Amino acid sequence: MPNDVVCEGLVKEYATATGTVRALKGVDAAFPAGRVTAVVGPSGSGKSSLLRILACVDRPTAGSVRVGGTDVAALGARGRRRVRRRLIGYVFQQPGDNLLPYLTAREQLELAAQLRGRAGSGEDGPPSPTGPVGPGEVDRLLGALGLEQRAGHRPEQLSGGEQQRLAFAAAVIGGPALVVADEPTAELDTEAGERLMQAVLGLREQGVSLVVSSHDPVVTGAVDGIVRLHDGEVA
């Protein structure tokens, strides 16, 4: 499928004072559109390296990564930045890191939609997989994530779970090909984590590939698929 995210032969090496460290050793993995996939593994397994490459923050040493039909591994820093703005949403572990403190929930989504649309115009980025944001998309997402009554609230007036749900809404608005989340439930209690994951699963109809890194059984027990890494390889 053109909107699937696919890694083939992915290698990532880092130069250190003691020599070269190979964080990823030929990883083959697919993250289908419309599904939520968890990347799991012990510390040092390569999870962070894989997520950073998927999010177009880092470039692999070798191999290919196709996001929204674009081989991002072949792009330089400027090209990856364009793809990241247009085709990728990112959700940080700390809920507050994802939001601007002076904007309401509705304004957060409106700004995210505006920025993604601007990044996809002219030569500043590839076309959107799902087209421009419709006038009712902000309200639809707020409703889908149980935030319709919180639309006029700023982040400080929201719980950690509500902030994280809003962050996912901002990440998926405008039709990116991929949403990457690093330990999205790490700062939440079990109840808030469960509600977040139910909301995330409801976003599958967006046709987005959702990839989450987590040790949390609430997450791994709810997702559609799991990619297990061990020592830089798919276990």
MOCOR-V946180 format. One record per residue. PHI is phi in degrees with one decimal (NA if undefined). OMEGA is omega in degrees with one decimal (* if undefined). NEAR is the number of other C-alpha atoms within 12 Angstrom. Layout:
# MOCOR-V946180
phi = <PHI;PHI>
omega = <OMEGA;OMEGA>
near = <NEAR;NEAR>
This chain:
# MOCOR-V946180
phi = <NA;-64.8;-94.3;-67.7;-104.4;-132.1;-112.3;-134.8;59.0;-75.2;-124.2;-135.1;-118.4;-123.4;-86.2;-124.5;-63.5;-102.1;134.0;-90.9;-106.8;-100.5;-79.2;-124.8;-125.7;80.8;-78.6;-111.3;-157.0;-126.0;-124.8;-65.8;-64.3;77.4;-135.1;-107.7;-119.0;-98.6;-104.1;-127.8;157.5;-68.7;-56.6;86.4;-80.7;109.6;-58.4;-63.1;-62.8;-64.9;-63.3;-65.6;-72.1;-59.4;-82.3;63.4;-83.1;-114.2;-110.5;-69.4;-71.3;-155.5;98.6;-127.9;-137.0;-106.6;-122.7;58.5;82.1;-108.2;-80.9;-74.5;-65.7;-87.5;-91.3;-81.1;-60.0;-66.5;-65.1;-64.4;-63.5;-63.5;-64.6;-61.6;-66.0;-92.7;-111.2;-132.0;-108.5;-129.1;-118.5;-79.0;-64.3;-80.7;-52.2;-66.9;-71.1;-91.4;-128.8;-87.4;-65.8;-96.8;-106.7;-74.4;-57.5;-62.2;-66.7;-59.4;-71.4;-63.4;-67.4;-60.4;-65.0;-63.8;-66.5;-68.2;-65.9;-66.5;-67.5;-92.9;-91.5;56.3;-99.2;-86.0;172.3;-70.0;-67.4;-66.7;-64.3;-118.6;92.0;-68.4;-76.7;-77.7;-62.6;-97.6;-66.7;-61.8;-64.1;-63.1;-68.2;-59.3;-67.7;-63.4;-101.7;68.8;-116.1;-61.5;-82.5;-114.1;-59.1;-94.6;-98.2;-85.7;-52.4;-64.6;-95.5;-109.6;-71.8;-60.1;-66.5;-66.5;-61.2;-69.4;-64.5;-63.9;-62.9;-66.8;-61.2;-65.5;-73.0;-95.2;-65.9;89.3;73.8;-68.1;-82.6;-145.4;-122.4;-113.2;-130.2;-98.7;47.5;-67.9;-104.7;-59.9;-99.8;-112.7;-76.4;-60.1;-63.4;-66.0;-64.5;-64.7;-67.0;-60.9;-66.1;-63.8;-66.6;-63.1;-61.9;-69.9;-84.4;-61.4;-65.8;-69.4;76.9;-98.3;-83.0;-108.5;-121.8;-124.2;-99.1;-163.9;-104.5;-77.4;-61.6;-60.9;-77.1;-65.4;-82.7;-111.3;-76.4;-82.3;-157.1;-132.0;-109.1;-99.2;-109.3;-145.2;53.0;82.4;-129.9;-74.2;-82.7>
omega = <-175.4;-178.5;173.4;174.2;-172.3;174.4;178.3;176.5;-171.4;178.6;174.1;179.4;176.7;175.4;177.9;-179.6;-177.8;179.5;-177.5;176.3;178.2;-176.8;176.8;-171.5;176.6;-176.5;170.1;-179.3;177.0;-179.9;-171.1;174.5;179.7;178.2;176.5;-178.1;176.0;171.7;-175.0;178.4;-179.7;176.2;-178.9;-177.3;-179.3;-178.2;-176.8;178.2;179.8;-179.6;-179.8;177.3;177.9;-178.1;179.1;173.5;177.6;176.1;179.5;175.2;178.4;179.4;-177.7;175.3;179.5;177.9;-179.6;179.7;-178.9;176.0;-174.5;179.2;-178.3;-175.2;171.3;-175.9;-178.3;179.1;178.0;178.6;178.2;179.2;-179.2;179.9;-171.3;-166.9;-172.5;170.5;-177.8;178.5;-179.1;-178.0;179.8;-176.2;-176.5;-178.8;-175.1;-168.6;174.2;-170.2;-174.6;-179.8;173.7;179.3;179.2;-179.0;176.3;-178.3;179.1;178.4;179.5;178.5;-179.9;-178.8;179.8;177.5;179.2;-178.5;-178.6;-176.7;176.6;-177.5;-173.5;177.1;177.3;-178.7;177.9;176.5;-173.9;176.0;-176.7;-179.7;178.4;-175.8;-179.0;-174.3;179.7;179.8;-179.1;-179.4;177.2;178.5;-178.2;-177.6;176.4;-176.4;-175.3;178.6;-177.5;-173.6;-177.7;-176.6;174.0;-176.0;-178.8;179.2;-179.3;173.4;177.9;178.8;178.0;177.0;-178.6;175.9;177.1;178.4;177.1;177.5;178.8;-179.0;-175.5;-175.8;179.6;172.5;172.1;176.1;-170.4;169.3;-179.0;179.4;-178.6;178.9;-172.1;-179.7;-172.8;-177.1;-176.5;172.4;-172.7;-178.1;179.4;178.0;178.8;179.8;177.4;-177.0;175.8;177.6;179.8;179.0;177.9;179.9;-177.6;-179.3;176.8;-178.3;-177.9;167.8;179.0;-177.7;-179.7;172.4;-175.3;167.3;-171.1;177.5;174.9;179.5;-174.3;178.5;-175.0;-171.7;179.8;-177.9;-178.3;170.2;-178.5;177.8;173.7;178.7;174.7;-179.4;175.1;-176.5;*>
near = <19;21;31;32;41;34;34;25;25;35;31;32;25;19;12;10;7;7;9;13;20;25;34;38;29;28;36;27;32;34;40;31;34;31;32;41;39;41;41;37;26;19;17;19;27;36;37;31;36;49;44;31;42;48;42;38;29;30;33;38;27;25;26;30;39;37;44;36;26;34;29;37;34;23;24;17;18;18;26;33;25;31;40;39;38;46;48;49;41;43;36;31;27;22;34;27;21;32;36;24;19;16;23;27;42;35;27;34;38;30;24;37;36;24;28;38;31;23;28;31;19;13;13;23;28;34;28;37;35;28;23;24;31;18;15;17;25;32;27;24;38;36;23;27;34;26;34;22;17;26;29;21;24;24;32;21;19;26;23;31;36;40;44;44;48;51;43;52;49;40;44;48;48;43;42;50;49;53;53;45;43;38;34;46;39;28;26;27;17;18;17;24;33;27;27;39;40;26;32;45;32;31;34;30;20;34;33;43;48;51;51;49;44;37;23;27;20;26;39;29;21;26;33;26;27;30;33;28;32;21;23;32;31;29;20>
